Amino acid sequence: MNLIRKITSRDNDQLKYARRVRDGKEKDKIFLEGLRLVEEAARSRIDNESVFVSPEMVGELGASDLMARLRPSRILEVPESVLRSIADTNNTQGIIVIADRPKTGPETIKLEGTGATSVVVYLHEINNPSNLGAIIRTAEAAGVAGAIVSESSADVFSSKALRAAMGSSLRLPIWTNVKFEEGLEWARTKNLRTTAADVSADRFYSDVDWNIPRMLIMGSEAHGLEGVDLAMVDELVLIPMAREVESLNIAVACGVMLFEARRQNAIR
């Protein structure tokens, strides 16, 4: 294990830096809190800069290989009370990691030779980071090729979104800050059929051929695809629901369609 440096003051520069990362003020870094996310960081290919651990956790980590797999540049032992001052939750589980932000961009999304379902998800103005993270987790579980996040959405690598994704954001290919028209143009260059759910559609989502490579477009929680020219979308589909229900949670709606795509892909 690396040499451990002890910190006792809440005003330490490293703690101030960690708070800036937590608050999204260091755009090339991410804030990972709790054993589950830290384990995911150890399994991923991201570089882990700093590990903040409580004295109790230092003893546990000394008997494990987690720290060796994290390969941090520095390990900082911090009293539990001080660790809580940088935490984003009520329970830090004694460990917080500052890591490099995963690489994003269109070049990360591979449509061939990956074994993935031939679907890319475009997330348009998803403002709730917990919903955004849940969709990323659902998308990875369904085996999609990647996710594209619009420029007006929440930060997919914020601490809340990362917790909701439970590690999927560290693995799933993601392209962020993408305008709607830019996303559609990219889909056309990749021969993806753009598809969106809309109440005006006359075909059920289960009636379309999901083996055709597609870009599934999901609108915001509050307004759907309001303000978007649906005539630019190749195909609209409908998720049938009981009359008393107005709408589905966006992560649920996305999951319903993505797992239908996965089902059809498995049959093929």
Buried (B, 14 or more C-beta within 10 A) or exposed (E): EEEBEEBEEBEBEBBEBBBBBBEBEBEEBBBBBBBEBBBBBBEBEBEBBBBBBBBEBBEBBEEEEBBEEBEBEBBBBBBBEBBBEBBBEEEBBBBBBBBEBBEBEBEEBEBEEEEBBBBBBBBBBBEBBBBBBBBBBBBBBBBBBBBBBBEEBBBBBBBBBBBBBBBBBBBBBBBBBBEBEBBBEBBEEBEBBBBBBBEEBEEEBBEBEBBBBBBBBBBBBEEBBEEBEBEEBBBBBBBEEEEEEEEBEBBEBBBBBBBBBBBBBEEE
